[in-house]
Amino acid sequence: MKVPLLDLKPQYHALKADLDAALLRVAESQYFILGPEVKALEAAVATYSGCKFGIGLSSGTDALLIALMALDIGAGDEVVTTPYSFFATAGTVARVGARPVFVDILPDTFNISPAAIEAFLATKCEKRGDALVNRATGGRVRAIIPVHLYGQVADMTRVMEIARKFDLAVIEDAAQAIGSEDPQGRRACSIGDIGCLSFFPTKNLGAFGDAGMCVTNDARLAEKLEILRVHGGKPKYYHKVIGGNFRLDEIQAAVLNVKLPHLDSWSAARQRNAAFYDGAFARAGSATGVRTPPLAPRAARHIYNQYCIRVPRRDALREYLQQQGVGTEVYYPLSLHMQECFAYLGYQPGDFPESLRAANETLALPIFPELVEPQLQYVVDSIAAFFKR
Ligand SMILES: *Cc1c(COP(=O)(O)O)cnc(C)c1O
């Protein structure tokens, strides 16, 4: 049996008539950039995310970049975030000239630890006038970027309390978490100042290429984002600020407009698959050595962009599963604080023990909506067989 980590073809074939028609509609219109498809998508995704405004963008990475720009974060500024995420979370902070400050994650959810954020702010920083200054660097701490990793919302109640206490902005990196909810039923992106979404093809809502969006409830920020998206020109060819080309194209928006109404059923299928794994690993017993992701708090909505288990001998298991026809991936093998490009930040491997442990132990299993039970059972049986050898 073959169980790929992700196969996008069944989703395409299920929606082929609608998707092909949408692509042809754009071809016939010859309207390619920031047109009616983008407008419709912006309104639909904003509503879906519990926000008033959506700004369609070229990628999730550009969403993070432009969010930082809209908050005027740049040289001399610092942004607190997690070392256990996709590179873009911290890469964009450095790209605007600011300094990423990492704090460790919580072992159960893999999300940023509010206690660690608070410990950094309370013990390593001090108020100087209006600014909150990192004593070690002299930099001014401006914002927090929590990442809703694998599709589960970070502890936003605590993050927002801390942000208010220290007067910091909050950018939600919801690239993996469109439509997920915290235990209070609040949607990812609707809690902080700006939410950033990615429509990269492997995300729960995937385009036919790169695409992203910022969503917000703040009209002033929405306007700034719109201006920055087109090189900072408003009116056209008159620039008070320097932006970039962060535009979303009509073909991507047309594809996403077809897919969005199906997103809830796909997320439900991912949840069903996750529940199957949870049950099957529990039945297989501790002999497998597998630790499944702990169940989210009851009222929370986890959309399982990834289903990551923790296992001993992870790399050997991964190789064995490969031989058995089961695709897996390691998200992420090297924490951001250990990336060569961030050596100048001066972190040591052991600075964030939970991130280090997660990087060594986690393995993402196939979880995409169209998987069938025999495939899921085969994954579990293959893992059990590895540990019985
Ligand atoms: C995918 C991802 C991004 C970047 O999105 P792109 O659309 O690929 O640029 C940022 N942050 C996280 C956590 C992601 O998973």
The ligand as a Tripos MOL2 file, in Angstrom:
@<TRIPOS>MOLECULE
LIG
   15    15     1     0     0
SMALL
NO_CHARGES

@<TRIPOS>ATOM
      1 C1          3.7130   28.1940    5.2430 C.3       1 LIG1
      2 C2          4.0760   29.0600    6.3900 C.ar      1 LIG1
      3 C3          4.4750   30.3950    6.2190 C.ar      1 LIG1
      4 C4          4.7820   30.9940    4.8690 C.3       1 LIG1
      5 O1          3.7720   30.9420    3.9530 O.3       1 LIG1
      6 P1          4.1310   30.9580    2.3730 P.3       1 LIG1
      7 O2          2.8160   31.1540    1.7350 O.co2     1 LIG1
      8 O3          4.7490   29.6340    2.0510 O.co2     1 LIG1
      9 O4          5.0490   32.0850    2.1310 O.co2     1 LIG1
     10 C5          4.7030   31.1550    7.3440 C.ar      1 LIG1
     11 N1          4.5680   30.6490    8.5820 N.ar      1 LIG1
     12 C6          4.1960   29.3720    8.7820 C.ar      1 LIG1
     13 C7          4.0370   28.8740   10.1820 C.3       1 LIG1
     14 C8          3.9580   28.5230    7.7010 C.ar      1 LIG1
     15 O5          3.6110   27.2610    7.9160 O.3       1 LIG1
@<TRIPOS>BOND
     1     1     2 1
     2     2     3 ar
     3     2    14 ar
     4     3     4 1
     5     3    10 ar
     6     4     5 1
     7     5     6 1
     8     6     7 2
     9     6     8 1
    10     6     9 1
    11    10    11 ar
    12    11    12 ar
    13    12    13 1
    14    12    14 ar
    15    14    15 1
@<TRIPOS>SUBSTRUCTURE
     1 LIG1         1 GROUP 0 **** ****
